[in-house]
Amino acid sequence: MGFFAHLHHLSDWGLLALRLGVGVTFLVHGIQKQAMWKMQPSAQMPANLLSILRALSIAEPLGGVAVITGFLTQLAAVGFIIVMLGAINLKARQMHKRFTGDGGWELDYVLLSAALALAILGAGRISLDRVVFHL
């Protein structure tokens, strides 16, 4: 166990890895939502849901870039927390999806947890937050 006790000095690299994982995920998923701009409201995609997805097609990639670069990381992470709470609510309560299985919300929960960690811990030393805001 002595090996693990000495890893804490690499925490800034761990935060960088966490930021890259979360940021790339939101960047890619947000870019995928840009196809929603060509869609029209329908029975499967009501206007209010389509509007939300269009907004997310802008917010998620911007937040992803922010988290990847470590700029305004905690603010972007709070935004991701809100997004993931909405996604979990949609899947669990409205769509009646289980935690695991086809279309489950286990990945949403992991992203929520990772965003919460970033909101609390910040970006770490390897970030623009450190350079710009001395965080």
HELIX and SHEET records of a PDB file:
HELIX    1   1 GLY A    2  ALA A    5  1                                   4    
HELIX    2   2 LEU A    7  LEU A   10  5                                   4    
HELIX    3   3 SER A   11  GLN A   32  1                                  22    
HELIX    4   4 LYS A   33  LYS A   38  5                                   6    
HELIX    5   5 ALA A   47  THR A   69  1                                  23    
HELIX    6   6 THR A   73  ASN A   89  1                                  17    
HELIX    7   7 LEU A   90  GLN A   94  3                                   5    
HELIX    8   8 GLU A  106  LEU A  121  1                                  16    
HELIX    9   9 LEU A  128  PHE A  133  1                                   6    
END                                                                             
